[in-house]
């Protein structure tokens, strides 16, 4: 019952509250990007969602305008602006995904949505049932992340989550994510 009804209600409540509380910060970030790094402030990218359907995924733009679709593990090679470095280090770049949650493309908790080029990850998720869930702002793989995590390990965490979606598990993942966000940001 939670996975099919209450999870969506919780998503809408949390995303709406998050947008309301964080609107001033979002406005400041939007303006900082526009002032210090010409180009659009919002980055739109196709991602793979529930059932393998693609959707428009939103982030604050932290990379140069002409940066192509690259997986997050390849970002170390990209030169970021000062604003871009700050919003990536603090994860502020993820805030526009609250709109994706309100639209129903994403959930607060679920497997992170891959780019279509990550075909191996998409196929592994299809096999283990993780592709049947809405992708999330945070997920089990993210709270268990470590350097060098393979695609297979990430997909295994995603499949494990898909097999045992529950309110207490989602609350634990959200709490772990908040604790992570309260730590000093890593240096790039």
C-alpha positions as CSV (number, residue, x, y, z in Angstrom):
1,X,0.0,0.0,0.0
2,X,2.8,2.4,0.8
3,X,4.7,1.9,-2.4
4,X,1.6,2.4,-4.6
5,X,-0.3,5.2,-2.8
6,X,1.4,6.8,0.3
7,X,4.8,7.1,-1.2
8,X,3.5,9.5,-3.9
9,X,1.6,11.5,-1.2
10,X,4.8,11.8,0.8
11,X,6.8,12.8,-2.3
12,X,4.3,15.6,-3.1
13,X,4.3,16.9,0.5
14,X,8.1,16.9,0.8
15,X,8.7,18.4,-2.7
16,X,6.2,21.2,-2.2
17,X,7.5,22.0,1.3
18,X,11.1,21.9,0.0
19,X,10.3,24.3,-2.9
20,X,8.5,26.7,-0.6
21,X,11.3,26.7,2.0
22,X,14.1,26.8,-0.5
23,X,12.6,29.3,-3.0
24,X,14.9,32.2,-1.8
25,X,18.0,30.1,-2.1
26,X,16.9,28.8,-5.6
27,X,16.4,32.4,-6.7
28,X,19.9,33.4,-5.5
29,X,21.5,30.4,-7.2
30,X,19.6,31.2,-10.4
31,X,20.8,34.8,-10.4
32,X,24.4,33.8,-9.5
33,X,24.6,31.4,-12.4
34,X,23.1,34.0,-14.8
35,X,25.5,36.7,-13.6
36,X,28.8,34.8,-13.4
37,X,28.4,32.2,-16.0
38,X,26.4,33.3,-19.1
39,X,23.9,30.8,-20.4
40,X,20.8,29.2,-19.0
41,X,20.7,28.6,-15.3
42,X,18.6,25.4,-15.5
43,X,20.2,22.4,-17.2
44,X,17.7,20.1,-18.8
45,X,18.8,16.5,-19.7
46,X,17.0,13.4,-20.8
47,X,17.1,10.6,-18.2
48,X,15.7,7.1,-18.0
49,X,12.8,6.8,-15.6
50,X,10.2,4.4,-14.5
51,X,9.6,1.6,-17.0
52,X,12.6,2.8,-19.2
53,X,10.7,5.9,-20.3
54,X,12.8,9.0,-20.8
55,X,11.9,12.3,-19.1
56,X,13.3,15.8,-18.9
57,X,15.5,16.0,-15.8
58,X,16.3,19.4,-14.3
59,X,19.4,20.7,-12.4
60,X,21.0,24.0,-11.8
61,X,23.7,24.3,-14.5
62,X,27.1,23.8,-12.9
63,X,29.1,23.0,-16.1
64,X,30.0,25.0,-19.1
65,X,27.1,25.5,-21.6
66,X,28.4,23.1,-24.3
67,X,29.1,20.2,-22.0
68,X,27.5,17.0,-23.5
69,X,25.8,14.2,-21.7
70,X,28.3,12.6,-19.5
71,X,27.9,10.2,-16.5
72,X,28.6,11.6,-13.1
73,X,31.7,9.5,-12.7
74,X,33.4,11.3,-15.6
75,X,32.8,14.8,-14.3
76,X,36.3,15.2,-12.8
77,X,37.6,16.2,-16.3
78,X,35.2,19.1,-16.7
79,X,36.3,22.6,-15.8
80,X,33.6,24.2,-13.5
81,X,33.1,27.9,-12.9
82,X,33.4,29.1,-9.3
83,X,29.6,29.1,-8.9
84,X,29.4,25.7,-10.5
85,X,32.0,24.3,-8.1
86,X,30.1,25.6,-5.1
87,X,26.6,24.4,-6.1
88,X,28.0,20.9,-7.0
89,X,30.0,20.6,-3.7
90,X,26.9,21.6,-1.7
91,X,24.5,19.5,-3.9
92,X,22.4,22.7,-4.4
93,X,22.4,21.9,-8.2
94,X,19.9,19.1,-7.4
95,X,17.2,21.4,-6.1
96,X,15.3,21.7,-9.4
97,X,14.6,18.0,-9.2
98,X,11.9,18.9,-6.7
99,X,9.9,20.0,-9.7
100,X,10.5,16.5,-11.3
101,X,9.1,15.0,-8.1
102,X,6.0,17.2,-8.2
103,X,5.4,16.3,-11.9
104,X,5.6,12.6,-11.0
105,X,8.8,11.8,-13.0
106,X,10.7,11.2,-9.8
107,X,10.4,10.3,-6.2
108,X,12.3,11.6,-3.2
109,X,13.8,8.1,-2.7
110,X,14.5,5.6,-5.5
111,X,17.4,4.7,-7.9
112,X,19.1,7.8,-9.4
113,X,18.0,8.2,-13.0
114,X,20.7,7.3,-15.5
115,X,21.4,9.0,-18.8
116,X,20.2,6.9,-21.8
117,X,23.9,6.2,-22.7
118,X,24.3,4.2,-19.5
119,X,22.8,1.1,-21.2
120,X,24.5,-1.4,-18.9
121,X,23.0,0.2,-15.8
122,X,19.6,0.5,-17.4
123,X,19.6,-3.2,-18.4
124,X,20.8,-4.4,-15.0
125,X,18.0,-2.4,-13.4
126,X,15.5,-3.8,-15.9
127,X,16.6,-7.4,-14.9
128,X,16.4,-6.8,-11.1
129,X,13.1,-4.8,-11.1
130,X,14.6,-1.4,-10.1
131,X,13.4,0.1,-13.4
132,X,9.8,-0.5,-12.2
133,X,10.3,2.3,-9.5
134,X,10.3,6.0,-10.0
135,X,13.8,7.2,-9.9
136,X,14.8,9.2,-6.9
137,X,16.5,12.4,-5.7
138,X,18.4,10.0,-3.3
139,X,18.6,6.3,-3.0
140,X,20.0,3.2,-1.3
141,X,23.0,3.2,-3.7
142,X,23.8,6.9,-2.8
143,X,23.7,6.4,0.9
144,X,26.0,3.3,0.5
145,X,28.2,4.9,-2.1
146,X,31.9,4.5,-2.0
147,X,34.7,5.4,-4.4
148,X,35.0,3.0,-7.3
149,X,31.5,1.6,-6.9
150,X,30.9,-0.5,-10.0
151,X,27.7,-0.4,-12.2
152,X,26.9,-3.9,-10.9
153,X,27.1,-2.9,-7.3
154,X,25.0,0.2,-7.9
155,X,22.4,-1.8,-9.7
156,X,22.4,-4.4,-6.9
157,X,21.6,-1.7,-4.3
158,X,18.9,-0.4,-6.6
159,X,17.4,-3.8,-7.0
160,X,17.5,-4.4,-3.3
161,X,15.6,-1.2,-2.8
162,X,13.0,-2.1,-5.4
163,X,12.3,-5.4,-3.7
164,X,11.7,-3.8,-0.2
165,X,10.2,-0.4,-0.6
166,X,8.8,0.8,2.7
167,X,8.1,3.9,4.7
168,X,10.7,3.2,7.4
169,X,13.4,2.4,4.8
170,X,12.6,5.6,2.9
171,X,12.8,7.6,6.1
172,X,16.2,6.0,7.0
173,X,17.5,6.8,3.5
174,X,16.3,10.4,3.7
175,X,17.9,10.8,7.2
176,X,21.2,9.3,5.9
177,X,21.1,11.7,3.0
178,X,20.5,14.7,5.3
179,X,23.4,13.6,7.6
180,X,25.6,13.4,4.6
181,X,24.5,16.9,3.4
182,X,25.4,18.3,6.9
183,X,29.0,17.2,6.5
184,X,31.5,19.7,5.2
185,X,31.4,19.5,1.4
186,X,34.3,17.8,-0.5
187,X,36.8,19.9,-2.3
188,X,37.0,19.7,-6.1
